[in-house]
Amino acid sequence: VILPGLNDPWGLTLDVDRCPALSGGTTPLDNDADWRCEDTNANGRRDFQDVVKLFLEFSSPEVQNDQFYFDFNGNNGVDFGDVVTLFEDLAKLVGVLP
């Protein structure tokens, strides 16, 4: 596993672009460094449009070929449950859900 910005003992910095590009050239962002690409519309913040983008993309080859980054419910796959989990996480973040 290569971690972004991890300095090895020889002074080399390893850096990778983790989130795969989606349709329309959008490259989601991992704003909290948890290796999940929550900011699916790449506008720099988490909002409802991220949920919509994941809903539109969850069955696309781009998402299905890189499931790790979009598996928000931890079931080792990407499906509608991940859209729901992303929504619930956002609702908790903004204080709508406890």
NORCOR-V240150 format. One line per field, one symbol per residue. ss: DSSP state (2 for helix, 1 for strand, 0 for the rest). psi: psi as a letter, one per 40 degrees, with the letter a starting at -180 (. if undefined). burial: + if it has 16 or more other C-alpha atoms within 10 Angstrom, else -. A space follows every 50 residues. Layout:
ss->???
psi->???
burial->???
//
This chain:
ss->00000110000011000000102220101000000000100000000222 222222200022220022220000000002222222222222200000
psi->hhhhehhieeeihhhihdhiiaieehhiigeefeeigdgdefeeihiddd ddddddedeiddddefddeegdefefihaddddddddddddddeedi.
burial->-----------------+++-+----++++----++++++++---++-++ +-+++-++----++--+++++++---+++-+++++++-++--------
//
